[in-house]
Amino acid sequence: MAIDAPLTLPHGRKSLKRRENVHLRECDRKLLEMGIKFFPVTLGPMRKLTERGIKLKDKIEKMGYKVIEVYPGGAQDLLGIPRKSKGVETLRNGLLKLGIKGIREKASADELDAVTAAYVAILYLKGETLQLSGRDGTIVMPKPRNK
């Protein structure tokens, strides 16, 4: 199961509720080294997303399933297709060019991010991903493609 949310806290951080100076995970730093922009888990709206992601991961793993963290925007960068900020239709066309079938013509930006997450999960199962790992988590990303 691929989840589009941070699934761990930065090393040394016990909670998102307390103010601390630890904001980035090691896997986040690896995204930065690759030139991929993202919002840190401690940024306002990301806090709630991170908390929900961690709870969801725990529930799914208790059911016996493997859970991976994915980041659709960064995956789109590495796949050489536009992010949703460039327009929903351009993202949809980029996904279609990758050979993905069955995408609704009027799919929302969030649905297209979900398609991207599912695509990364398929690539993961095929062994065609990078695992940006650190002591505080792993983000699964597609291997970079030529644009």
Secondary structure as GFF3:
##gff-version 3
##sequence-region A 1 147
A	DSSP	beta_strand	2	3	.	.	.	ID=ss1
A	DSSP	alpha_helix	26	33	.	.	.	ID=ss2
A	DSSP	alpha_helix	44	62	.	.	.	ID=ss3
A	DSSP	beta_strand	68	70	.	.	.	ID=ss4
A	DSSP	alpha_helix	72	79	.	.	.	ID=ss5
A	DSSP	three_ten_helix	84	86	.	.	.	ID=ss6
A	DSSP	alpha_helix	88	97	.	.	.	ID=ss7
A	DSSP	alpha_helix	109	126	.	.	.	ID=ss8
A	DSSP	beta_strand	129	134	.	.	.	ID=ss9
A	DSSP	beta_strand	137	142	.	.	.	ID=ss10
###
